[in-house]
Amino acid sequence: MIFIISNVFFLDYTIYSQNKLTSTKESTIPVSNFFIEKQTIQKTQGQVKILETKVGNIEKNLSITPSTNSYINRQSQQANGVREFYIPFGSGNAQSTDWTDIPGLQTSIDSTLYPRIQKVTFEVGGHTPNGNQIVYIRLFNMTGAHPVWNSDITWNGGGSQYIISNPIVLDSGNTMYKVQMKTQVGSQSFVDQAKIHIVLY
């Protein structure tokens, strides 16, 4: 009888001890844009085992339950990934004294593919062989049928030039853009490279 009572007492004490050693810890620890919202741990004989980690997203106010903590690292690396994009137009030339399209220099840009845009600029490298005129270059929105405001670039004289426009705004959605040029006296001038530079937050 005494043996049975002793065994029952031992079993009750063991179960009570195990239940007492399992605890839930809630904290808010920033990890890039994520924080540990809730963590369930188990302490057994001096060892700590993480049973579940619940992660929240600060920006989107979402909660997820990853299978391993490596999920947080992968998401942090993606959040800190590429933040700059260059969209090239190519090269070409023109010599008209009025605004004219530079053949072949056009591209389609879907602004919805670049969320959280911080700044967009139009960048051009070019030259005028005889260096005797002012050259004007701009972007033209073919879809909306209007020049892209603040995209105007000007250079004067010979030698290679590289000019960056003031910040511009891309129209929403899928839009076709082309590069236009006009020259002061009608001498041939060259665009060696033209591109749109997009910087994200």
Stockholm file with secondary structure:
# STOCKHOLM 1.0

chainA/1-201         MIFIISNVFFLDYTIYSQNKLTSTKESTIPVSNFFIEKQTIQKTQGQVKILETKVGNIEKNLSITPSTNSYINRQSQQANGVREFYIPFGSGNAQSTDWTDIPGLQTSIDSTLYPRIQKVTFEVGGHTPNGNQIVYIRLFNMTGAHPVWNSDITWNGGGSQYIISNPIVLDSGNTMYKVQMKTQVGSQSFVDQAKIHIVLY
#=GR chainA/1-201 SS CHHHHHHHHHHHHHHHHHHHHEEEECCCCEETTEEEEEEEEEEETTEEEEEEEEEEETTTTEEECCSSTHHHHHHHHHHTSCCEEEEEEEEEEECCSSCEEEEEEEEEEEGGGSCSEEEEEEEEEEECTTCCSEEEEEEEETTTTEECTTCCEEEESSSCEEEECCCCCCCSSEEEEEEEEEESSCCCEEEEEEEEEEEEC
#=GC SS_cons         CHHHHHHHHHHHHHHHHHHHHEEEECCCCEETTEEEEEEEEEEETTEEEEEEEEEEETTTTEEECCSSTHHHHHHHHHHTSCCEEEEEEEEEEECCSSCEEEEEEEEEEEGGGSCSEEEEEEEEEEECTTCCSEEEEEEEETTTTEECTTCCEEEESSSCEEEECCCCCCCSSEEEEEEEEEESSCCCEEEEEEEEEEEEC
//
